[in-house]
Amino acid sequence: MLIIPVQAVPSQSLQVTLANQNTQINVYQRAFGLFCDVYVSNTLIIGGIICENLNRIVRSAYLGFIGDLAFIDTQGTSDPSYQGLGSRFVLAYLEASDIGG
């Protein structure tokens, strides 16, 4: 598992290499929660996904993403909001071995 640095801002775009995948993760707050989009090599893998505590974001192997992503509440069991990003809420990259795949 790898923690991806996020900041406590309502909208951000992260560029990171995960399992040799050039990955862009857009994280943005909306009225009903925190959402994200995941791109690999400028191709949208999955978009408009609500971010929930300990709920994997990509989930489906057929999308071609190696591993997965999840937000973790380090102080409880709440779903993430932008105000706590980088402190209370961390974004974790789960390697294929972390999820049994």
C-alpha positions as CSV (number, residue, x, y, z in Angstrom):
1,M,0.0,0.0,0.0
2,L,1.2,3.5,-0.9
3,I,-0.2,6.8,0.5
4,I,-0.7,9.3,-2.3
5,P,-0.3,12.9,-1.0
6,V,-3.5,15.0,-1.2
7,Q,-4.2,18.5,0.0
8,A,-7.2,20.0,1.8
9,V,-8.6,21.9,-1.2
10,P,-12.0,21.4,-2.9
11,S,-10.5,20.4,-6.3
12,Q,-7.2,19.0,-7.3
13,S,-5.5,16.9,-10.0
14,L,-2.7,14.5,-9.0
15,Q,-0.1,13.0,-11.3
16,V,1.5,9.8,-10.1
17,T,3.1,6.6,-11.4
18,L,1.4,3.5,-10.0
19,A,2.6,0.1,-11.1
20,N,4.2,1.7,-14.1
21,Q,0.9,3.3,-15.0
22,N,1.0,7.1,-15.7
23,T,-2.0,8.0,-13.6
24,Q,-4.0,11.2,-13.2
25,I,-6.5,11.4,-10.3
26,N,-8.9,14.3,-10.2
27,V,-10.4,14.7,-6.7
28,Y,-13.3,17.2,-6.3
29,Q,-15.9,18.1,-3.7
30,R,-19.6,18.4,-4.7
31,A,-22.7,19.1,-2.6
32,F,-23.2,15.4,-1.9
33,G,-19.7,14.2,-1.3
34,L,-16.2,13.9,-2.6
35,F,-15.8,12.4,-6.1
36,C,-12.9,11.4,-8.3
37,D,-11.9,10.5,-11.8
38,V,-9.0,8.1,-12.7
39,Y,-7.0,8.4,-16.0
40,V,-4.2,6.2,-17.2
41,S,-2.0,7.6,-20.0
42,N,-4.7,10.3,-20.6
43,T,-7.5,7.7,-21.0
44,L,-10.4,7.9,-18.6
45,I,-10.6,4.6,-16.7
46,I,-13.4,5.5,-14.4
47,G,-15.1,8.9,-13.7
48,G,-17.5,10.6,-11.3
49,I,-17.0,8.0,-8.6
50,I,-18.1,8.9,-5.1
51,C,-15.3,8.5,-2.6
52,E,-16.3,6.5,0.5
53,N,-14.3,5.4,3.5
54,L,-12.5,2.1,2.8
55,N,-14.5,1.5,-0.4
56,R,-12.3,0.7,-3.4
57,I,-12.6,3.2,-6.3
58,V,-11.9,1.2,-9.4
59,R,-13.0,-2.3,-8.3
60,S,-13.4,-3.9,-11.7
61,A,-10.4,-5.7,-13.3
62,Y,-11.8,-5.4,-16.8
63,L,-11.1,-1.6,-16.7
64,G,-7.4,-2.5,-17.0
65,F,-6.1,-0.6,-13.9
66,I,-3.5,-2.5,-12.0
67,G,-4.3,-2.3,-8.3
68,D,-6.9,0.0,-6.8
69,L,-7.4,3.2,-4.8
70,A,-9.3,3.9,-1.6
71,F,-9.7,6.7,0.9
72,I,-9.1,5.9,4.5
73,D,-10.4,7.8,7.5
74,T,-7.5,7.7,10.0
75,Q,-9.8,8.9,12.9
76,G,-13.0,7.0,12.5
77,T,-15.3,5.7,9.8
78,S,-16.6,8.8,8.0
79,D,-16.6,9.3,4.3
80,P,-14.0,11.8,3.1
81,S,-14.5,15.5,2.6
82,Y,-12.0,17.9,1.2
83,Q,-11.4,19.7,4.5
84,G,-9.7,16.7,6.0
85,L,-7.7,15.5,3.0
86,G,-4.1,14.8,3.7
87,S,-4.6,14.7,7.5
88,R,-7.7,12.8,8.6
89,F,-8.5,11.3,5.1
90,V,-5.7,9.8,3.2
91,L,-5.7,8.3,-0.4
92,A,-4.2,4.9,-0.6
93,Y,-3.0,3.0,-3.7
94,L,-3.6,-0.7,-3.1
95,E,-1.2,-2.8,-5.1
96,A,-2.5,-5.9,-6.8
97,S,-1.1,-8.1,-4.0
98,D,-3.0,-6.0,-1.4
99,I,-6.3,-6.9,-3.0
100,G,-5.6,-10.5,-4.0
101,G,-5.1,-9.9,-7.7
